[in-house]
């Protein structure tokens, strides 16, 4: 685990709500919908991103949004059928896990997020108890399919860093 300054980036993909979670408490059907979307497939090819995937959790005090797609550092000219969400340059708590693949994103949300936060707790990282109350209420998960490295990042606001 390390705390680093993450540069601004943009999540490109599709957004889903908690009501889109399936019986297994995952977004597997939503993810499959994105993976099968011709606009997403074409975007990956046109931007040489076939080996990258990302998930973004945007928390609010009482809910959250789930994004699935890829992260880019330069906005493409065209986003046919896809949406974008800008993430600021910010200090983040990064946790890297080796030997991961796309099945990580199919895991139940009520397991993956608490497991990640438990790892940060063990490293004495402080953050808002309710992530939706943070000025930067984001958890970003980036998977490199070539290296099989999963990088999970909790965005930290100034009050998290001053504790």
C-alpha positions as CSV (number, residue, x, y, z in Angstrom):
1,X,0.0,0.0,0.0
2,X,1.2,3.5,-0.8
3,X,-0.2,7.0,-0.7
4,X,0.6,8.8,-4.0
5,X,-0.5,11.8,-5.9
6,X,-2.7,10.5,-8.7
7,X,-3.0,12.7,-11.8
8,X,-6.4,13.7,-13.1
9,X,-8.0,11.2,-15.4
10,X,-11.4,10.4,-17.0
11,X,-13.5,7.3,-16.6
12,X,-15.0,6.3,-20.0
13,X,-17.8,3.7,-20.0
14,X,-21.3,3.3,-18.6
15,X,-22.8,4.1,-15.3
16,X,-25.1,1.9,-13.2
17,X,-27.1,2.3,-10.0
18,X,-27.5,0.0,-7.0
19,X,-30.8,-1.2,-8.5
20,X,-28.7,-2.8,-11.2
21,X,-27.0,-5.2,-8.8
22,X,-27.9,-8.8,-9.5
23,X,-28.9,-11.6,-7.1
24,X,-25.2,-12.3,-6.4
25,X,-24.8,-8.7,-5.3
26,X,-22.6,-8.0,-8.3
27,X,-22.7,-6.0,-11.5
28,X,-21.9,-9.0,-13.7
29,X,-24.9,-8.5,-16.0
30,X,-24.1,-4.8,-16.3
31,X,-20.5,-5.6,-17.1
32,X,-21.4,-8.1,-19.7
33,X,-23.7,-5.5,-21.3
34,X,-20.7,-3.1,-21.5
35,X,-18.3,-5.8,-22.8
36,X,-20.8,-6.6,-25.6
37,X,-21.5,-3.0,-26.5
38,X,-20.1,-2.4,-30.0
39,X,-19.4,1.3,-29.1
40,X,-17.2,0.1,-26.2
41,X,-15.5,-2.5,-28.2
42,X,-14.7,0.0,-31.0
43,X,-13.6,2.6,-28.4
44,X,-11.1,0.1,-26.9
45,X,-9.7,-0.8,-30.4
46,X,-9.5,2.8,-31.6
47,X,-7.6,3.9,-28.5
48,X,-5.4,0.9,-28.0
49,X,-7.1,0.1,-24.6
50,X,-8.1,-3.6,-25.2
51,X,-6.0,-4.7,-22.3
52,X,-7.3,-2.2,-19.7
53,X,-10.5,-2.2,-17.6
54,X,-11.7,-0.1,-14.7
55,X,-14.5,0.2,-12.3
56,X,-15.3,3.4,-10.4
57,X,-17.5,3.8,-7.3
58,X,-18.9,7.3,-6.8
59,X,-20.3,7.5,-3.3
60,X,-23.1,9.8,-2.0
61,X,-24.1,9.9,1.7
62,X,-26.9,7.4,1.1
63,X,-26.1,5.6,-2.2
64,X,-23.5,5.3,-4.9
65,X,-23.0,5.0,-8.7
66,X,-21.0,2.2,-10.3
67,X,-19.1,2.9,-13.5
68,X,-17.5,0.2,-15.7
69,X,-15.2,0.9,-18.6
70,X,-11.6,2.2,-18.9
71,X,-9.5,5.1,-17.6
72,X,-7.9,7.6,-20.0
73,X,-5.6,10.5,-19.4
74,X,-6.5,12.4,-22.6
75,X,-10.0,12.8,-23.7
76,X,-10.8,11.1,-27.1
77,X,-12.4,13.1,-29.9
78,X,-15.6,11.1,-29.9
79,X,-17.5,9.1,-27.3
80,X,-20.2,7.4,-29.3
81,X,-22.7,5.7,-26.9
82,X,-20.4,6.1,-23.9
83,X,-20.3,8.5,-20.9
84,X,-17.4,10.1,-19.2
85,X,-16.6,11.1,-15.6
86,X,-13.7,13.3,-14.7
87,X,-11.5,12.5,-11.7
88,X,-9.3,15.2,-10.1
89,X,-5.6,15.1,-9.4
90,X,-5.6,13.9,-5.8
91,X,-3.8,12.0,-3.1
92,X,-4.9,8.4,-3.1
93,X,-4.3,5.3,-1.1
94,X,-3.2,2.6,-3.6
95,X,-3.3,-1.1,-3.1
96,X,-1.9,-3.4,-5.8
97,X,-2.9,-7.0,-6.1
98,X,-1.1,-9.4,-8.5
99,X,-2.6,-12.2,-10.6
100,X,-6.0,-10.7,-11.2
101,X,-8.3,-10.9,-14.1
102,X,-11.8,-9.7,-15.2
103,X,-13.5,-12.0,-12.7
104,X,-12.5,-9.5,-10.0
105,X,-15.2,-7.2,-11.3
106,X,-17.8,-10.0,-11.1
107,X,-17.3,-10.4,-7.3
108,X,-20.1,-9.2,-5.0
109,X,-19.8,-5.5,-4.2
110,X,-20.6,-6.1,-0.5
111,X,-17.4,-8.1,-0.4
112,X,-14.8,-6.4,-2.6
113,X,-15.2,-2.9,-1.1
114,X,-15.1,-3.9,2.5
115,X,-12.1,-6.2,1.8
116,X,-10.2,-3.3,0.2
117,X,-11.1,-0.9,3.1
118,X,-10.0,-3.6,5.6
119,X,-6.6,-3.7,3.9
120,X,-6.3,0.1,4.2
121,X,-7.3,0.0,7.8
122,X,-4.5,-2.5,8.5
123,X,-2.1,0.0,7.0
124,X,-3.6,2.8,9.3
125,X,-5.0,4.8,6.4
126,X,-7.7,7.1,7.7
127,X,-10.8,8.0,5.6
128,X,-14.4,9.1,6.1
129,X,-16.5,6.4,7.7
130,X,-19.2,7.3,5.2
131,X,-17.3,7.7,2.0
132,X,-20.1,9.7,0.5
133,X,-19.2,12.6,2.9
134,X,-15.7,13.0,1.4
135,X,-14.9,15.8,-0.9
136,X,-13.5,13.2,-3.3
137,X,-15.9,10.2,-2.7
138,X,-14.3,7.8,-5.1
139,X,-12.8,4.3,-5.3
140,X,-11.2,3.5,-8.6
141,X,-10.2,0.0,-9.6
142,X,-7.9,-0.3,-12.6
143,X,-7.0,-3.7,-14.1
144,X,-4.1,-4.2,-16.6
145,X,-4.9,-7.5,-18.4
146,X,-1.4,-7.8,-19.7
147,X,0.4,-7.6,-16.3
148,X,-2.7,-8.9,-14.4
149,X,-2.2,-6.2,-11.8
150,X,-5.2,-4.7,-10.1
151,X,-4.7,-1.2,-8.6
152,X,-7.4,-0.1,-6.2
153,X,-7.3,3.6,-5.2
154,X,-9.2,5.3,-2.5
155,X,-9.3,9.1,-3.1
156,X,-8.3,11.0,0.1
157,X,-9.5,14.5,0.9
158,X,-7.6,17.0,3.0
159,X,-9.3,16.0,6.2
160,X,-8.3,12.4,5.7
161,X,-4.7,13.4,5.3
162,X,-4.7,15.6,8.4
163,X,-5.7,12.9,10.8
